[in-house]
Amino acid sequence: MTDDQAPKLRSVDPRPIIHGGQPSILLRDPLQLTDRAVVIPQQLAPFLALCDGTRDIGGLQASLAIRYGLRVGPGVLERLVTALDEALLLDNGHFTQAREQVLAEYRQAPFRAPVSAGRSYPAEADALRHMLDGYLEAVDDKALSLADIGGLVSPHIDYGRGGPVYAAVWKHAQDAVEAADLVVLLGTDHYGDHLVTLTRQHYRTPFGVLPTAQEIVDTLAEAIGADEAFAGELFHRSEHSIELAAVWLHHVREGQPCEIVPILCNSFSRFVKGEADPAHDPTIKALRDALDEVNAGRRTLVVAAADLAHVGPAFGGTPQDLMERAHLQAADDEIIEQICSGDAEGFFEAIKQVGDRHNVCGLPPIYMALRLLGQVRGEKVAYDRCPADESGASLVSICGILLGNGS
């Protein structure tokens, strides 16, 4: 049975929307290989689950009727499959060819373009500098209890909502940021399914280019296996988490570049489910050991570009009333306490014990940062809960934490 006969849906980015006054599902390509998207009526959601590569149009039609009582003509299903194929949402030869072409273009480019520029922040350097300086000027100076700051936790939410928290942590880390000659940028990979994903590509910001330490990337890839290290590399092209931290890094350094190692982190679901233990994961250990070796004699800063909870209807949950907000505050307080104690395993266990019910998307990069830094403690300098829908029933919580040694 060929790809065309048995459509198989890729891992896509579904969003509930109202289309033509009807509840619908918007399907987009997380790799952003194309601008095309597909909208289907919510009642046809079972069709998506059935597109697993085992059924042709006739089989899909029969399964919809027998399992779900949905009678849909073959012409409708054929048009849906065609639309999914044209939007590169099917795992087939058409998608593979497009992905390989875009990946080759990404690797051959002089740098990774700042895809959020002009959307999440101004694309023009002077306008961006003015905006970020405005956030920094509003930060209250305070004495810190940490010395020898070696890392930090920064948000990756848009600047419009998270600007004050970004500013607080980056301003208090200014001396360490300016002194660093290597910055390991750990960002949440929102759509990939690999534990860590590397790239040799440089990162551009409106202030210039931050060069990726390609020799270090090659060393890390050799340690964890090149196939695994670069399997999801194309997600670097469209993922915003590292980019939003890189912009602040470049700004605090007043446009002076330094070498970076951009690493996307994800795939902690099997750890949360108890199927494996991150404390004994060979990839994490190999990454840490390799970084320890290349860091010798360098002033390295480790940055976790990570948000905390994602709760409410916007994320498939219940509206955040006063009781739910209290539960969220208590849960955030607990995991922040674990971060500040430098306890990677305690941080992970606090999230695992509740089945990650608050959708902490920053779990992988924060855990990785704590493992890479080793003996460390933290100091929270900022925290906020940001609205994630127009009614305020959905929230994203964020924090700014410095990681270093006690003074």
C-alpha positions in Angstrom: 0.0 0.0 0.0 1.6 3.3 -1.1 1.7 6.6 0.8 -1.1 8.0 -1.4 -3.3 5.0 -0.7 -2.8 5.0 3.1 -2.3 8.6 4.4 -0.2 8.9 7.6 -0.5 12.2 9.5 2.7 13.6 10.8 3.2 15.1 14.3 1.5 18.4 13.7 0.5 21.5 15.6 -3.3 21.4 16.2 -5.2 24.5 17.5 -8.9 24.7 18.4 -10.5 27.7 16.6 -13.9 28.9 15.5 -14.2 28.9 11.7 -17.3 30.1 10.0 -19.0 30.1 13.3 -18.3 26.4 13.9 -15.8 24.7 16.3 -12.9 23.6 14.1 -9.3 22.5 14.3 -6.4 24.4 12.7 -3.6 22.1 11.6 -0.1 23.6 11.0 3.3 22.3 10.3 5.6 22.7 13.3 8.6 22.8 11.0 7.1 25.6 9.0 8.1 24.1 5.7 5.1 25.9 4.2 2.7 28.7 5.1 -0.2 26.5 4.2 -2.6 25.3 7.0 -5.6 23.1 7.0 -8.9 23.7 8.9 -11.3 20.8 9.5 -14.6 20.7 11.4 -14.2 19.5 15.0 -16.6 16.6 14.4 -14.0 15.2 12.0 -11.3 15.0 14.6 -11.5 11.2 14.6 -10.4 11.2 10.9 -7.0 12.6 12.1 -6.5 9.8 14.6 -7.3 7.2 11.9 -4.7 8.6 9.5 -2.0 6.3 10.8 -0.8 4.8 7.5 -2.9 1.6 7.7 -6.1 2.7 5.9 -6.9 3.8 2.4 -9.8 6.1 1.6 -12.3 3.2 1.8 -10.9 2.0 5.1 -11.1 5.5 6.5 -14.7 5.9 5.4 -15.6 2.5 6.9 -13.8 3.2 10.2 -15.5 6.6 10.6 -18.9 5.0 10.1 -18.4 1.9 12.3 -16.4 3.4 15.2 -17.8 6.9 15.3 -21.1 6.9 13.4 -19.8 9.5 11.0 -20.9 9.0 7.4 -18.6 10.9 5.2 -18.4 10.6 1.4 -15.2 9.4 -0.2 -15.0 12.7 -2.2 -14.8 14.7 1.1 -12.1 12.4 2.5 -10.1 12.6 -0.8 -10.2 16.4 -0.6 -9.1 16.4 3.0 -6.2 14.1 2.2 -5.2 16.2 -0.7 -5.3 19.4 1.5 -3.1 17.6 4.1 -0.6 16.6 1.5 -0.4 20.0 0.0 0.3 21.5 3.4 3.0 18.9 3.9 1.2 17.4 6.9 1.4 13.8 5.7 4.4 11.6 6.4 5.2 10.7 2.8 7.6 11.3 -0.1 6.3 14.8 -0.7 7.0 15.9 2.8 10.4 14.1 2.9 11.6 15.9 -0.3 10.5 19.3 1.0 12.1 18.7 4.4 15.5 17.7 2.8 15.4 20.7 0.6 14.7 23.2 3.4 17.3 21.5 5.7 20.0 21.9 3.0 19.1 25.5 2.6 19.2 26.0 6.4 22.6 24.5 6.6 24.1 26.4 3.7 22.9 29.8 4.9 25.4 32.0 6.6 23.3 32.0 9.8 20.0 31.0 11.3 17.6 33.9 10.7 15.8 35.5 13.7 12.3 34.2 12.8 10.6 36.1 15.7 12.0 39.4 14.7 9.1 41.7 13.6 6.6 39.5 15.4 7.6 39.0 19.0 10.0 42.0 19.1 11.2 44.8 16.7 13.4 43.7 13.8 15.2 47.0 13.7 18.2 47.2 16.2 17.6 50.7 17.5 13.9 50.0 18.2 14.7 46.7 19.9 17.4 48.3 22.0 15.0 51.0 23.1 12.4 48.5 24.1 14.8 46.2 26.1 16.5 49.2 27.8 13.0 50.3 28.9 12.5 47.0 30.7 16.0 47.1 32.2 15.6 50.7 33.5 12.5 49.5 35.5 14.4 46.8 37.4 15.1 47.6 41.0 18.7 47.1 42.1 19.2 44.7 44.9 22.1 42.9 46.6 22.5 39.3 45.6 23.5 36.4 47.9 25.2 34.6 45.0 28.8 34.9 43.7 30.4 33.3 40.6 27.1 33.1 38.7 27.5 30.3 36.2 23.9 30.0 34.9 20.5 31.4 34.8 16.9 30.5 34.1 15.3 33.0 31.6 11.7 32.9 30.1 11.1 32.2 26.5 7.6 33.8 26.4 7.1 36.9 24.2 8.7 40.1 25.5 5.3 41.9 25.7 4.2 39.6 28.5 7.6 38.5 30.0 9.7 41.6 29.5 10.0 42.6 33.2 11.1 39.0 34.2 13.6 38.8 31.4 15.0 42.2 32.4 15.3 41.3 36.1 17.3 38.1 35.5 19.5 39.4 32.7 20.3 42.7 34.5 21.3 40.9 37.7 23.4 38.4 35.6 25.1 41.3 33.6 28.6 40.8 35.0 28.6 37.1 34.3 27.1 37.6 30.8 29.8 40.2 29.9 32.6 38.0 31.2 31.5 34.8 29.5 33.4 33.6 26.4 31.0 30.7 25.9 27.3 30.5 26.5 25.4 27.2 26.4 21.8 28.0 25.4 19.4 25.3 26.4 15.9 25.9 25.0 12.6 24.0 25.0 11.9 22.2 21.8 8.2 22.6 21.7 7.6 20.3 18.7 10.6 18.0 18.3 10.7 14.6 20.0 14.5 14.2 20.6 16.1 14.5 24.0 18.7 16.9 22.7 19.1 18.5 19.3 22.3 20.3 18.1 23.0 22.6 15.2 26.3 23.9 13.7 24.4 27.0 12.5 25.2 30.5 13.8 22.4 32.5 15.4 21.7 36.0 14.1 19.9 38.7 16.1 19.1 42.3 15.1 22.4 43.2 16.8 24.5 40.9 14.6 25.6 37.3 14.6 26.4 35.1 17.6 28.8 32.5 16.3 28.1 28.9 17.2 31.2 27.0 18.6 31.2 24.4 15.8 34.1 22.4 17.1 32.4 22.1 20.5 29.1 21.1 18.8 31.1 18.4 16.9 32.6 17.1 20.1 29.1 16.9 21.7 27.7 15.2 18.6 30.5 12.6 18.7 29.7 12.0 22.4 26.0 11.4 22.0 25.9 10.1 18.4 25.7 12.3 15.4 22.5 10.7 14.1 20.7 11.4 17.3 22.3 14.9 17.7 21.1 16.2 14.4 18.0 14.2 13.7 15.7 17.1 14.6 18.1 19.9 13.6 15.5 21.6 11.4 13.5 22.5 14.5 16.2 25.1 15.3 15.0 27.0 12.2 11.5 27.8 13.6 11.9 27.3 17.4 11.7 30.6 19.3 13.0 29.6 22.8 16.8 29.9 22.1 16.3 32.9 19.9 14.5 35.0 22.6 17.3 34.3 25.1 20.0 35.0 22.5 18.6 38.4 21.8 18.9 39.4 25.5 22.4 37.8 25.7 23.5 40.0 22.7 21.8 43.1 24.1 23.3 42.8 27.6 26.7 42.4 25.9 26.0 45.6 24.0 26.2 43.9 20.7 29.6 42.2 21.4 29.4 38.6 20.2 30.6 35.5 22.1 30.5 31.8 21.1 27.4 29.9 21.9 26.3 26.3 21.9 22.5 26.2 21.1 20.9 23.0 22.3 17.1 22.2 22.0 15.8 19.9 24.7 12.6 17.8 24.8 11.3 14.2 25.1 11.0 14.0 28.8 7.6 12.3 28.6 9.0 8.8 29.1 10.8 10.0 32.2 7.6 11.6 33.6 5.7 8.3 32.9 8.3 6.4 34.9 9.5 4.4 31.9 13.1 5.6 32.4 15.1 7.8 34.8 16.9 10.9 33.6 19.5 10.5 36.4 20.8 7.4 34.5 20.2 8.5 31.0 23.3 7.8 28.9 22.7 10.8 26.5 22.5 13.3 29.4 25.6 11.8 31.0 27.5 11.9 27.8 26.5 15.5 27.1 27.5 16.6 30.6 30.9 14.8 30.5 31.7 16.2 27.1 30.8 19.7 28.1 32.9 19.4 31.3 35.9 18.5 29.1 35.5 21.4 26.6 34.7 23.9 29.3 38.1 23.5 31.0 39.8 26.9 31.1 36.7 28.8 29.7 34.3 31.2 31.3 31.1 29.4 30.5 27.6 30.5 31.2 24.6 28.0 31.0 21.2 29.5 30.2 18.0 27.6 30.4 15.4 29.4 28.2 12.4 28.0 29.9 8.8 28.9 30.9 7.0 27.0 33.7 3.3 26.1 33.8 0.8 26.3 30.9 -2.7 25.9 32.3 -6.3 26.7 31.5 -8.5 26.1 28.4 -5.9 27.4 26.0 -3.9 24.3 26.9 -6.7 21.8 27.2 -7.3 22.4 30.9 -9.9 24.0 33.2 -10.3 27.7 33.8 -8.0 29.1 36.4 -10.3 30.3 39.2 -8.9 31.4 42.6 -8.5 27.8 43.8 -6.7 26.7 40.7 -4.4 29.7 40.9 -3.6 28.9 44.5 -2.7 25.3 43.4 -0.5 26.7 40.6 1.3 29.1 43.0 2.0 26.2 45.4 3.3 24.0 42.6 5.5 26.7 41.2 6.9 27.6 44.6 7.9 23.9 45.1 9.7 23.5 41.8 11.4 26.9 42.2 12.6 25.9 45.6 14.1 22.7 44.1 15.8 24.8 41.4 17.2 27.2 43.9 18.6 24.3 46.0 20.4 23.0 42.8 18.6 19.7 43.1 18.0 18.5 39.5 16.4 15.2 40.7 14.2 17.0 43.3 13.0 19.4 40.6 12.2 16.6 38.2 10.4 14.5 40.9 8.2 17.4 42.0 6.9 17.5 38.4 6.7 13.8 37.9 4.8 13.2 41.1 1.8 15.1 39.7 2.2 13.7 36.2 3.2 17.1 34.9 -0.4 18.3 35.3 0.7 21.9 34.9 2.5 21.3 31.6 5.9 22.7 32.6 7.5 23.1 29.2 10.8 24.2 30.8 11.3 20.9 32.5 13.9 19.6 30.0 16.2 22.7 29.7 16.1 23.5 33.4 16.9 19.9 34.4 19.7 19.8 31.8 21.1 23.1 33.2 21.2 21.9 36.7 22.9 18.6 35.6 25.5 20.5 33.6 26.2 23.0 36.4 26.6 20.4 39.1 27.0 21.8 42.7 25.1 25.0 42.5 22.4 27.0 44.2 20.0 29.6 42.9 18.3 32.8 43.7 14.9 33.8 42.4 14.9 37.4 41.2 11.5 37.5 39.4 8.3 35.5 38.9 5.0 36.2 37.1 1.8 34.5 35.8 1.0 35.8 32.3 -2.5 35.6 30.7 -2.7 33.1 27.8 -6.2 34.0 26.5 -8.4 37.0 26.3 -10.5 36.1 29.4 -7.5 35.4 31.6 -8.7 31.9 32.3 -5.4 30.5 30.9 -2.0 31.3 32.3 1.7 30.8 31.6 4.0 31.1 34.7 7.6 32.3 34.2 10.5 33.0 36.5 14.0 34.4 36.5 16.6 32.5 38.5 20.4 33.1 38.9 22.5 30.0 39.5 25.9 30.2 41.2 27.7 29.8 44.5 26.8 31.3 47.8 28.7 34.4 48.9 
